[in-house]
């Protein structure tokens, strides 16, 4: 009886091993079909990208640029950074005093000074204008060079305009007024 039970168990194990092997073969077959199907789909839909340089060359090499535009581009004015440094020199100001009075971090000012294409936030430009005691017109010019402008539809801008037009250059007082009107939170 023991041998018979042992033989039955061996047969069952053998049958299970055969079923398992068959199941693995089916899985491999299905995976192969699935992967080949995915790969076929990718190959039928995917478009190999062109190298970036060729893409830009192809897009822009045939574009006609009118001579007037080329001429206008030769008359680009000084950047924000360049104009800021020019004003500091013209007014015989000390850079350290300017950024400290404007309450601007030394590293931030260094970035403004050394990066010609840098575009500061409007608050930063206004603080610099106040610290250098620029006229309203000079301030407008500096804001424009940073790609900015004061707007009559913005209360914070109206406060800045008020200070600049009246020659009130006290940065601390300016910040207190902004705080009072809810534009600066307490740090």
C-alpha positions in Angstrom: 0.0 0.0 0.0 2.8 2.3 0.8 4.5 1.7 -2.6 1.2 2.3 -4.4 0.7 5.7 -2.6 4.3 6.6 -3.4 3.8 5.7 -7.0 0.6 7.8 -7.2 2.4 10.8 -5.7 5.3 10.4 -8.1 2.8 10.2 -11.0 1.0 13.3 -9.7 4.3 15.2 -9.4 5.3 14.1 -12.9 1.9 15.3 -14.2 2.2 18.6 -12.4 5.7 19.1 -13.8 4.5 18.4 -17.3 1.6 20.9 -16.8 3.9 23.5 -15.4 6.3 23.1 -18.3 3.4 23.4 -20.8 2.2 26.5 -18.9 5.6 28.1 -19.1 5.8 27.4 -22.8 2.4 29.0 -23.4 3.4 32.0 -21.3 6.7 32.4 -23.3 4.7 32.0 -26.6 2.1 34.7 -25.5 4.9 37.1 -24.3 6.7 36.6 -27.6 3.5 37.5 -29.5 2.8 40.4 -27.2 6.3 41.9 -27.4 6.4 41.4 -31.1 3.0 43.1 -31.4 4.2 46.0 -29.3 7.5 46.3 -31.2 5.6 46.1 -34.5 3.2 48.8 -33.4 6.1 51.0 -32.2 7.9 50.5 -35.5 4.8 51.4 -37.5 4.0 54.5 -35.5 7.3 55.9 -34.3 9.1 58.5 -36.3 12.9 58.7 -35.7 13.6 62.3 -34.6 16.0 64.3 -36.7 19.1 65.7 -35.0 18.3 69.0 -33.4 20.7 71.0 -35.5 19.2 69.7 -38.7 15.7 70.4 -37.4 16.5 74.0 -36.7 18.5 74.4 -39.9 15.6 73.0 -41.9 13.1 75.3 -40.1 15.1 78.5 -40.3 17.4 78.4 -43.2 14.8 79.5 -45.8 13.2 82.2 -43.7 13.5 85.7 -45.2 14.3 88.4 -42.6 13.7 91.9 -43.9 16.7 94.2 -43.9 14.8 96.7 -41.7 14.7 94.1 -38.9 18.4 93.4 -39.2 19.1 97.2 -39.1 16.9 97.6 -36.0 18.6 94.8 -34.3 22.0 96.6 -34.6 20.5 99.4 -32.5 19.8 97.4 -29.4 20.2 99.5 -26.3 22.1 98.6 -23.1 20.6 95.8 -21.1 19.1 96.3 -17.6 22.4 95.1 -16.0 24.5 97.4 -18.2 22.3 100.4 -17.6 22.2 99.8 -13.9 26.0 99.7 -13.7 26.2 102.8 -15.9 23.9 104.7 -13.6 25.9 103.7 -10.6 29.1 105.0 -12.2 27.4 108.2 -13.5 26.0 109.0 -10.1 29.4 108.1 -8.4 27.6 105.6 -6.1 29.1 102.7 -4.2 27.8 99.3 -5.4 27.8 97.9 -1.9 25.8 100.9 -0.5 23.3 100.6 -3.4 22.5 96.9 -2.8 22.5 97.3 1.0 20.2 100.3 0.9 17.9 98.4 -1.5 18.0 95.5 1.0 19.2 93.2 -1.8 21.4 90.2 -1.0 25.1 90.5 -2.2 24.8 87.3 -4.3 21.7 88.5 -5.9 23.3 91.9 -6.8 26.4 90.0 -8.1 24.1 87.9 -10.4 22.5 91.1 -11.7 25.9 92.8 -12.2 27.5 89.8 -13.9 24.6 88.5 -16.1 23.8 90.9 -18.9 20.6 89.0 -19.8 19.3 88.8 -16.2 15.7 89.9 -15.8 15.0 90.9 -12.1 11.6 91.1 -10.5 9.8 94.4 -10.5 10.2 94.8 -6.7 14.0 94.4 -7.1 14.2 97.1 -9.8 12.0 99.5 -7.7 14.2 99.0 -4.6 17.3 99.7 -6.7 15.7 102.8 -8.2 14.8 104.1 -4.7 18.2 103.3 -3.3 20.0 105.1 -6.1 17.5 108.0 -5.9 16.6 107.8 -9.6 14.1 110.2 -11.1 10.7 108.8 -12.2 11.9 108.9 -15.8 15.2 107.2 -15.0 13.3 104.5 -13.1 10.9 104.0 -16.0 13.8 103.5 -18.3 15.4 101.0 -16.0 12.2 99.1 -15.6 11.7 99.0 -19.3 15.2 97.6 -19.8 14.2 94.8 -17.5 11.1 94.2 -19.6 8.8 95.7 -16.9 6.5 98.7 -16.4 4.5 100.3 -13.7 0.8 99.9 -14.2 -2.0 102.1 -13.0 -4.2 99.0 -12.5 -1.9 97.7 -9.8 -2.0 99.3 -6.3 1.6 98.2 -5.5 2.8 99.9 -8.7 0.8 103.1 -7.9 2.6 103.2 -4.5 6.0 102.8 -6.2 5.1 105.5 -8.7 4.0 107.8 -5.8 7.4 107.4 -4.2 9.4 107.8 -7.4 7.5 110.9 -8.7 7.8 112.7 -5.3 11.4 111.8 -4.8 10.8 109.9 -1.6 13.7 107.5 -1.5 13.4 106.0 1.9 13.4 102.2 1.2 12.3 101.3 4.8 9.4 103.7 4.6 8.4 102.4 1.2 8.4 98.8 2.6 6.3 100.0 5.6 3.7 101.5 3.2 3.6 98.2 1.2 3.2 96.3 4.5 0.4 98.5 5.6 -1.4 97.9 2.4 -0.9 94.1 2.6 1.8 93.7 -0.1 4.5 92.5 2.2 4.0 89.9 4.9 5.8 90.1 8.2 9.0 88.0 8.1 
